[in-house]
Amino acid sequence: MEGDTFSGLGNGTQIDGKIFQTFQKSFVQVQKILDQNRLLINEINQNHESKIPDNLSRNVGLIRELNNNIRRVVDLYADLSTSFTKSVEASSEGDSSGALRSDGKAGHKRNRPA
């Protein structure tokens, strides 16, 4: 898969296979954390509904874990966003087809006659 390119961005931009694997790995990490969060939320809800003092006390730790997981997801998405922006910018540096820059403006290049 390394060395392969994927063109699925809609503007003809190609993504290197290694970059694609990095994105895929990050999305898998995010999904695992979100799945874990679903389980934590279910347990927190059950503990809350039970109104048993030990279960309610346990929720403090579970909520802390949930908050930490949410921070991790935010960090992963921030890293993904940065990586994606850099990869698109890098792939469009040599492209004069008018790809969008990170600021959302068209990056038209003029070719001057020699």
C-alpha positions in Angstrom: 0.0 0.0 0.0 3.0 2.3 0.6 3.6 4.4 -2.5 0.0 4.0 -3.6 -2.0 7.2 -4.2 -5.7 7.8 -3.6 -7.7 10.6 -5.2 -10.8 11.0 -3.3 -10.8 14.6 -2.2 -13.0 15.8 -5.1 -10.5 18.3 -6.4 -8.1 15.8 -8.0 -5.7 16.0 -5.1 -4.0 12.7 -4.4 -3.1 11.3 -1.0 0.0 9.1 -0.5 -0.7 5.6 0.8 1.4 6.2 3.9 -0.6 9.3 4.8 -3.8 7.4 4.1 -2.7 4.7 6.5 -1.9 7.3 9.2 -5.4 8.8 8.8 -7.0 5.4 8.9 -5.0 4.5 12.1 -6.1 7.7 13.8 -9.7 7.1 12.9 -9.5 3.6 14.3 -8.1 5.0 17.5 -10.9 7.6 17.7 -13.5 4.9 17.1 -12.1 2.7 19.9 -12.2 5.6 22.3 -15.7 6.5 21.3 -16.8 2.8 21.8 -15.2 2.9 25.2 -17.0 6.1 26.0 -20.3 4.5 25.1 -19.7 1.8 27.6 -18.6 4.3 30.3 -21.7 6.3 29.7 -23.9 3.3 30.0 -22.2 2.3 33.3 -22.5 5.8 34.6 -26.2 5.9 33.8 -26.7 2.5 35.5 -24.9 3.6 38.6 -26.8 6.8 38.8 -30.2 5.0 38.4 -29.2 2.5 41.1 -28.7 5.3 43.7 -26.4 3.0 45.6 -23.8 5.1 47.4 -20.8 2.9 46.3 -22.0 3.1 42.7 -22.5 6.9 42.8 -18.9 7.2 44.3 -17.6 5.1 41.5 -19.1 7.5 38.9 -16.6 10.2 40.0 -13.8 8.1 38.6 -15.8 7.0 35.5 -16.6 10.6 34.7 -12.9 11.6 35.0 -12.0 8.7 32.6 -14.8 9.8 30.2 -13.4 13.4 30.3 -9.9 12.2 29.6 -11.1 10.1 26.7 -12.9 13.1 25.3 -9.7 15.2 25.5 -7.8 12.4 23.7 -10.4 12.4 20.9 -10.1 16.2 20.5 -6.3 15.9 20.4 -6.5 13.1 17.8 -8.9 15.2 15.6 -6.6 18.2 16.0 -3.6 16.1 14.9 -5.6 14.7 12.0 -6.7 18.2 10.9 -3.1 19.4 11.0 -1.8 16.4 9.1 -4.5 16.6 6.5 -3.9 20.3 5.9 -0.1 19.7 5.6 -0.6 16.8 3.2 -3.0 18.7 1.0 -0.7 21.7 0.9 2.3 19.5 0.1 0.5 17.7 -2.7 -0.8 20.9 -4.2 2.5 22.8 -4.1 3.5 21.7 -7.5 -0.1 21.8 -8.8 -1.2 24.8 -10.8 -4.7 23.6 -11.3 -6.1 26.0 -8.7 -6.4 23.8 -5.7 -7.7 25.4 -2.5 -5.1 26.6 0.0 -5.6 26.1 3.8 -7.1 29.6 4.0 -9.9 28.5 1.6 -8.8 30.7 -1.3 -7.9 29.4 -4.7 -4.2 29.1 -5.3 -4.0 29.9 -9.0 -0.5 30.2 -10.4 0.3 32.1 -13.5 2.7 30.7 -16.0 4.8 33.4 -17.6 6.3 32.8 -21.0 10.0 32.4 -21.0 
